[in-house]
Amino acid sequence: MGFLARHTTPPVPEPATGSSPPAPGTPEQTARIRWHQSEQVGWNKLPAPARDALTRAGHTTGEPLAAGTWAPTTRRDPAGRYWRDTDAWWIEATQLLVVRARETLVHRGTGPDGRPQLRRGRGGHVQVTTHQLSGPAPTGQRWSRPPTPPGSAAPQEPSGARLTERVVDVLPRAVQTELGSPTGQIAIRHYPAHGGYHDQVLAFRRISPTELIAVAAVREAGAYPDPDTAIDAADWHITTYRPQIGPPTSTELQM
């Protein structure tokens, strides 16, 4: 669920025009994401041939509000043939894509640990289900820590912050409540050239067959007094989208 990114990113964007003022609530400060190092992050964990096939077919030419993948699954049939399924989701203002990329794997023997050694073979396909989205436009809001009253001590950072694989746990409590238990969630940490961290948390939930909620949250902080303390105190800039979902249309693409 949490992945490390190794590239730099632009500064945190300001909230969209017409967005709400800073909310009086405060982000949860007791949870930190348990990051896992990965060469590919977010939507890019979907195999490149699958992403290329989707773009060629015109499915992913826009800018997503939120997109990510679930952990890939390797399978074997009774005849001894192997394949790998990678499931993914892509949400933009006009469409939801639910994707399964199936790669053919070639068995190349058994490793020292007794597990089969597999490599990607030729062939494979992408199953994509498209839902048109409609309804109110996405809304933006900035979530800040309440200011410290004059003369009072600065708020203390939590001791022994809880590490979590459920990445939405770091979002403000009210956002977590509105989102509910996510259908899909992902977090990406970038390292800006000027230091500190730039975090993204992306999630969605199928509320019902005809309704969806998607959340895209971003925050950025420098390295003072230390990067973890600074990012915990940073404002969240959160976009929420609650569209209606149209009926599915399914297609299959060759990789």
C-alpha positions as CSV (number, residue, x, y, z in Angstrom):
1,M,0.0,0.0,0.0
2,G,2.8,2.4,0.8
3,F,5.6,2.9,-1.7
4,L,8.7,5.0,-1.9
5,A,9.4,7.2,-4.9
6,R,12.9,8.4,-5.7
7,H,12.1,11.4,-8.0
8,T,11.6,15.1,-7.1
9,T,8.3,16.8,-7.3
10,P,6.9,20.3,-7.6
11,P,5.6,22.2,-4.6
12,V,2.2,21.5,-3.1
13,P,-0.5,23.2,-5.2
14,E,-2.8,25.7,-3.6
15,P,-6.4,24.6,-3.1
16,A,-8.6,25.0,-6.2
17,T,-10.6,28.2,-6.7
18,G,-13.8,28.1,-4.7
19,S,-12.5,25.6,-2.2
20,S,-13.4,25.7,1.5
21,P,-11.2,27.7,3.9
22,P,-9.0,25.8,6.3
23,A,-11.0,23.4,8.4
24,P,-11.2,23.7,12.2
25,G,-10.3,20.1,12.7
26,T,-6.8,18.7,12.9
27,P,-5.1,15.8,11.0
28,E,-4.5,12.7,13.0
29,Q,-0.9,12.8,14.4
30,T,-0.7,9.4,15.9
31,A,-0.2,7.3,12.7
32,R,2.7,7.2,10.2
33,I,2.8,5.2,7.1
34,R,5.1,2.1,7.0
35,W,6.9,2.8,3.8
36,H,8.2,0.1,1.5
37,Q,11.0,0.7,-1.0
38,S,10.0,-0.1,-4.5
39,E,11.4,0.7,-7.9
40,Q,8.0,1.3,-9.4
41,V,5.3,3.3,-7.5
42,G,1.6,4.0,-7.8
43,W,0.0,3.5,-11.2
44,N,3.5,2.7,-12.6
45,K,3.4,-0.7,-10.7
46,L,1.1,-1.8,-13.6
47,P,3.3,-3.5,-16.2
48,A,4.5,-1.0,-18.8
49,P,3.0,-3.0,-21.8
50,A,-0.4,-2.8,-20.1
51,R,-0.1,0.9,-19.5
52,D,1.0,1.4,-23.1
53,A,-2.0,-0.6,-24.4
54,L,-4.4,1.4,-22.3
55,T,-3.0,4.7,-23.6
56,R,-3.0,3.5,-27.2
57,A,-6.7,2.6,-26.8
58,G,-7.5,6.1,-25.5
59,H,-8.3,5.1,-22.0
60,T,-5.7,6.9,-20.0
61,T,-4.9,10.0,-22.0
62,G,-6.3,12.4,-19.4
63,E,-5.0,13.4,-16.0
64,P,-6.2,11.2,-13.2
65,L,-7.5,12.5,-9.9
66,A,-6.3,9.2,-8.3
67,A,-4.9,6.0,-9.6
68,G,-3.1,3.0,-8.2
69,T,-2.6,-0.8,-8.2
70,W,-3.2,-3.7,-5.8
71,A,-0.4,-6.2,-5.1
72,P,0.1,-8.6,-8.1
73,T,-0.9,-12.2,-7.8
74,T,1.0,-15.1,-9.5
75,R,-1.1,-18.1,-10.4
76,R,-0.7,-21.6,-11.9
77,D,-3.2,-23.8,-13.7
78,P,-3.5,-27.6,-13.5
79,A,-1.4,-27.9,-16.7
80,G,1.6,-26.2,-15.0
81,R,1.3,-22.9,-16.8
82,Y,2.0,-19.7,-14.9
83,W,0.7,-16.2,-15.2
84,R,0.6,-13.0,-13.1
85,D,-2.4,-10.7,-12.6
86,T,-2.0,-7.1,-11.6
87,D,-5.2,-5.2,-10.8
88,A,-5.4,-1.4,-10.9
89,W,-7.8,1.5,-10.8
90,W,-7.8,4.9,-12.5
91,I,-10.2,7.7,-11.7
92,E,-10.5,11.0,-13.5
93,A,-13.4,13.5,-13.7
94,T,-15.3,11.6,-16.5
95,Q,-14.4,7.9,-15.9
96,L,-13.5,5.1,-13.6
97,L,-11.3,2.3,-15.0
98,V,-10.9,-1.1,-13.3
99,V,-8.0,-2.9,-14.9
100,R,-6.6,-6.4,-14.8
101,A,-3.3,-7.0,-16.6
102,R,-2.5,-10.7,-17.2
103,E,1.1,-11.5,-18.1
104,T,2.2,-14.9,-19.3
105,L,5.1,-16.3,-17.2
106,V,7.7,-18.8,-18.3
107,H,9.0,-21.4,-15.7
108,R,12.8,-21.4,-15.7
109,G,13.4,-23.9,-12.9
110,T,13.4,-23.9,-9.1
111,G,15.4,-21.5,-6.9
112,P,17.4,-22.4,-3.7
113,D,14.4,-21.6,-1.6
114,G,12.3,-24.1,-3.5
115,R,10.2,-21.5,-5.3
116,P,9.7,-21.5,-9.1
117,Q,11.8,-19.1,-11.0
118,L,9.6,-17.2,-13.4
119,R,10.2,-14.6,-16.1
120,R,7.8,-12.7,-18.3
121,G,7.0,-14.4,-21.6
122,R,5.4,-13.2,-24.7
123,G,1.8,-12.3,-24.9
124,G,-0.7,-11.2,-22.3
125,H,-3.8,-9.1,-22.3
126,V,-5.5,-6.3,-20.4
127,Q,-9.1,-6.6,-19.3
128,V,-10.5,-3.1,-18.7
129,T,-14.0,-2.1,-17.3
130,T,-15.0,1.5,-17.9
131,H,-17.6,3.4,-16.0
132,Q,-18.6,6.9,-17.0
133,L,-18.8,9.4,-14.1
134,S,-21.0,12.4,-13.7
135,G,-22.2,14.7,-11.0
136,P,-20.8,17.6,-9.0
137,A,-17.2,18.7,-9.7
138,P,-14.5,17.7,-7.2
139,T,-14.0,20.0,-4.2
140,G,-10.8,21.1,-2.5
141,Q,-10.1,21.8,1.1
142,R,-7.0,22.6,3.2
143,W,-6.8,20.9,6.6
144,S,-4.6,22.7,9.2
145,R,-3.6,22.2,12.8
146,P,-5.5,24.5,15.1
147,P,-3.4,27.5,16.0
148,T,-1.7,27.4,19.5
149,P,-3.5,29.9,21.9
150,P,-1.3,32.9,22.9
151,G,0.8,32.1,26.0
152,S,0.2,28.4,25.8
153,A,2.9,25.8,25.2
154,A,3.4,24.4,21.7
155,P,1.6,21.1,21.1
156,Q,3.7,18.1,21.8
157,E,4.5,15.5,19.1
158,P,3.2,12.1,19.9
159,S,5.7,9.7,21.4
160,G,6.0,6.4,19.6
161,A,3.8,7.1,16.6
162,R,1.9,4.1,15.3
163,L,3.1,2.7,12.0
164,T,0.3,1.6,9.6
165,E,-0.2,-0.2,6.3
166,R,-3.7,1.4,6.0
167,V,-2.4,4.6,4.5
168,V,-5.7,6.6,5.0
169,D,-5.1,6.5,8.7
170,V,-2.8,9.5,8.4
171,L,-5.7,11.7,6.9
172,P,-7.9,13.9,9.1
173,R,-10.5,11.9,11.0
174,A,-13.4,13.6,9.2
175,V,-12.0,12.6,5.8
176,Q,-11.5,9.0,7.0
177,T,-15.1,9.0,8.2
178,E,-16.5,10.3,4.9
179,L,-14.3,7.9,2.9
180,G,-15.1,4.8,5.0
181,S,-13.2,1.5,4.3
182,P,-11.4,2.0,1.0
183,T,-11.9,-0.2,-2.0
184,G,-8.4,0.9,-3.1
185,Q,-5.7,3.0,-1.4
186,I,-2.1,4.0,-2.1
187,A,0.6,6.3,-0.7
188,I,3.7,7.7,-2.5
189,R,6.5,9.7,-0.9
190,H,8.7,11.9,-3.0
191,Y,11.9,13.7,-2.1
192,P,12.0,17.3,-3.3
193,A,15.4,18.8,-4.2
194,H,15.1,21.4,-1.5
195,G,14.8,18.7,1.2
196,G,12.0,17.3,3.3
197,Y,9.1,15.1,2.1
198,H,6.2,15.4,-0.4
199,D,3.5,12.9,0.4
200,Q,0.4,11.8,-1.6
201,V,-2.4,9.6,-0.3
202,L,-4.9,8.4,-3.0
203,A,-8.0,6.3,-2.2
204,F,-11.5,5.5,-3.4
205,R,-14.5,3.5,-2.3
206,R,-17.5,2.1,-4.2
207,I,-20.3,3.3,-2.0
208,S,-22.9,1.5,-4.0
209,P,-23.3,0.3,-7.6
210,T,-24.1,3.8,-8.6
211,E,-21.9,6.0,-6.4
212,L,-18.2,6.5,-5.8
213,I,-16.1,8.6,-3.5
214,A,-12.4,9.4,-4.3
215,V,-9.9,11.2,-2.2
216,A,-6.6,12.7,-3.4
217,A,-4.5,14.2,-0.5
218,V,-1.1,15.9,-0.7
219,R,1.2,17.6,1.8
220,E,4.8,18.8,1.8
221,A,7.2,20.0,4.5
222,G,10.9,20.8,4.8
223,A,13.5,19.1,7.0
224,Y,13.2,21.3,10.2
225,P,13.3,20.4,13.0
226,D,13.4,16.9,11.4
227,P,11.5,15.6,8.3
228,D,9.1,13.3,10.2
229,T,8.1,16.0,12.7
230,A,7.7,18.6,9.9
231,I,5.6,16.4,7.7
232,D,3.3,15.4,10.6
233,A,2.6,19.1,11.2
234,A,2.1,20.0,7.5
235,D,-1.3,21.0,6.1
236,W,-3.2,18.5,4.0
237,H,-4.6,19.7,0.6
238,I,-7.4,17.3,-0.1
239,T,-9.6,16.9,-3.1
240,T,-12.8,14.9,-2.7
241,Y,-15.0,13.7,-5.6
242,R,-18.4,12.0,-5.2
243,P,-19.7,11.2,-8.7
244,Q,-22.5,9.0,-9.9
245,I,-21.3,5.8,-11.7
246,G,-22.7,4.7,-15.1
247,P,-23.1,1.1,-16.3
248,P,-19.9,-0.8,-17.1
249,T,-18.4,-1.3,-20.5
250,S,-15.8,-4.1,-20.8
251,T,-13.0,-4.5,-23.4
252,E,-9.9,-6.6,-23.8
253,L,-6.6,-5.3,-25.1
254,Q,-3.5,-7.2,-26.2
255,M,-0.2,-6.3,-24.7
